Amino acid sequence: MDPDDLPRPRGDAASKLAGEALDSYSVDELNERIQLCEAEVVRIVAHRDKAKAHRVAADALFARPATP
């Protein structure tokens, strides 16, 4: 079985990050963390857009011709 077909485990990295206490971080560490998170958002958006374009192309390829 393809690992991509398996259900995703609960408690992904983003959920763990969101629940982490930030009190022990310095301002510099928080700024670095923000930069890393922003870079991850850019990466995710790019992947989502690529997936959308792939879906649109697949839908166009397999679409049934319109009946007059």
Phi and psi restraints in degrees (value plus and minus 20) as a CYANA .aco file:
   2 ASP   PHI     -90.3   -50.3
   2 ASP   PSI     110.8   150.8
   3 PRO   PHI     -78.0   -38.0
   3 PRO   PSI     -47.0    -7.0
   4 ASP   PHI     -89.6   -49.6
   4 ASP   PSI     -39.4     0.6
   5 ASP   PHI    -105.7   -65.7
   5 ASP   PSI     -33.1     6.9
   6 LEU   PHI     -96.6   -56.6
   6 LEU   PSI     131.8   171.8
   7 PRO   PHI     -83.9   -43.9
   7 PRO   PSI     124.6   164.6
   8 ARG   PHI     -92.7   -52.7
   8 ARG   PSI     120.7   160.7
   9 PRO   PHI     -89.1   -49.1
   9 PRO   PSI     125.8   165.8
  10 ARG   PHI     -94.0   -54.0
  10 ARG   PSI     137.1   177.1
  11 GLY   PHI      58.4    98.4
  11 GLY   PSI      29.7    69.7
  12 ASP   PHI     -86.4   -46.4
  12 ASP   PSI     154.5   194.5
  13 ALA   PHI     -80.2   -40.2
  13 ALA   PSI     -58.9   -18.9
  14 ALA   PHI     -84.2   -44.2
  14 ALA   PSI     -59.6   -19.6
  15 SER   PHI     -85.3   -45.3
  15 SER   PSI     -59.4   -19.4
  16 LYS   PHI     -86.7   -46.7
  16 LYS   PSI     -61.5   -21.5
  17 LEU   PHI     -82.4   -42.4
  17 LEU   PSI     -61.5   -21.5
  18 ALA   PHI     -84.7   -44.7
  18 ALA   PSI     -48.4    -8.4
  19 GLY   PHI    -113.2   -73.2
  19 GLY   PSI     -23.5    16.5
  20 GLU   PHI     -95.3   -55.3
  20 GLU   PSI     117.9   157.9
  21 ALA   PHI     -90.3   -50.3
  21 ALA   PSI     116.6   156.6
  22 LEU   PHI    -124.5   -84.5
  22 LEU   PSI     -20.4    19.6
  23 ASP   PHI     -78.0   -38.0
  23 ASP   PSI     -53.2   -13.2
  24 SER   PHI    -103.7   -63.7
  24 SER   PSI     -24.8    15.2
  25 TYR   PHI    -106.4   -66.4
  25 TYR   PSI     121.0   161.0
  26 SER   PHI     -99.3   -59.3
  26 SER   PSI     149.6   189.6
  27 VAL   PHI     -81.2   -41.2
  27 VAL   PSI     -62.2   -22.2
  28 ASP   PHI     -82.4   -42.4
  28 ASP   PSI     -61.5   -21.5
  29 GLU   PHI     -86.0   -46.0
  29 GLU   PSI     -58.4   -18.4
  30 LEU   PHI     -85.2   -45.2
  30 LEU   PSI     -61.9   -21.9
  31 ASN   PHI     -81.6   -41.6
  31 ASN   PSI     -61.3   -21.3
  32 GLU   PHI     -84.8   -44.8
  32 GLU   PSI     -61.5   -21.5
  33 ARG   PHI     -83.3   -43.3
  33 ARG   PSI     -60.8   -20.8
  34 ILE   PHI     -81.2   -41.2
  34 ILE   PSI     -64.1   -24.1
  35 GLN   PHI     -81.7   -41.7
  35 GLN   PSI     -61.6   -21.6
  36 LEU   PHI     -84.6   -44.6
  36 LEU   PSI     -61.8   -21.8
  37 CYS   PHI     -85.8   -45.8
  37 CYS   PSI     -61.3   -21.3
  38 GLU   PHI     -84.1   -44.1
  38 GLU   PSI     -59.6   -19.6
  39 ALA   PHI     -84.8   -44.8
  39 ALA   PSI     -56.9   -16.9
  40 GLU   PHI     -87.9   -47.9
  40 GLU   PSI     -58.1   -18.1
  41 VAL   PHI     -82.0   -42.0
  41 VAL   PSI     -63.6   -23.6
  42 VAL   PHI     -80.4   -40.4
  42 VAL   PSI     -62.4   -22.4
  43 ARG   PHI     -84.2   -44.2
  43 ARG   PSI     -62.9   -22.9
  44 ILE   PHI     -86.8   -46.8
  44 ILE   PSI     -63.1   -23.1
  45 VAL   PHI     -81.8   -41.8
  45 VAL   PSI     -62.5   -22.5
  46 ALA   PHI     -82.4   -42.4
  46 ALA   PSI     -61.4   -21.4
  47 HIS   PHI     -87.1   -47.1
  47 HIS   PSI     -61.3   -21.3
  48 ARG   PHI     -80.8   -40.8
  48 ARG   PSI     -64.6   -24.6
  49 ASP   PHI     -84.1   -44.1
  49 ASP   PSI     -58.1   -18.1
  50 LYS   PHI     -85.0   -45.0
  50 LYS   PSI     -61.5   -21.5
  51 ALA   PHI     -84.9   -44.9
  51 ALA   PSI     -60.2   -20.2
  52 LYS   PHI     -82.1   -42.1
  52 LYS   PSI     -65.1   -25.1
  53 ALA   PHI     -83.3   -43.3
  53 ALA   PSI     -58.7   -18.7
  54 HIS   PHI     -83.8   -43.8
  54 HIS   PSI     -62.1   -22.1
  55 ARG   PHI     -84.9   -44.9
  55 ARG   PSI     -63.6   -23.6
  56 VAL   PHI     -80.8   -40.8
  56 VAL   PSI     -62.7   -22.7
  57 ALA   PHI     -84.9   -44.9
  57 ALA   PSI     -61.5   -21.5
  58 ALA   PHI     -85.9   -45.9
  58 ALA   PSI     -62.8   -22.8
  59 ASP   PHI     -80.9   -40.9
  59 ASP   PSI     -60.5   -20.5
  60 ALA   PHI     -86.8   -46.8
  60 ALA   PSI     -58.1   -18.1
  61 LEU   PHI     -87.5   -47.5
  61 LEU   PSI     -60.2   -20.2
  62 PHE   PHI    -122.2   -82.2
  62 PHE   PSI     -12.2    27.8
  63 ALA   PHI     -87.4   -47.4
  63 ALA   PSI     123.1   163.1
  64 ARG   PHI     -98.2   -58.2
  64 ARG   PSI     121.3   161.3
  65 PRO   PHI     -83.7   -43.7
  65 PRO   PSI     123.6   163.6
  66 ALA   PHI     -88.2   -48.2
  66 ALA   PSI     118.9   158.9
  67 THR   PHI    -113.4   -73.4
  67 THR   PSI     111.4   151.4
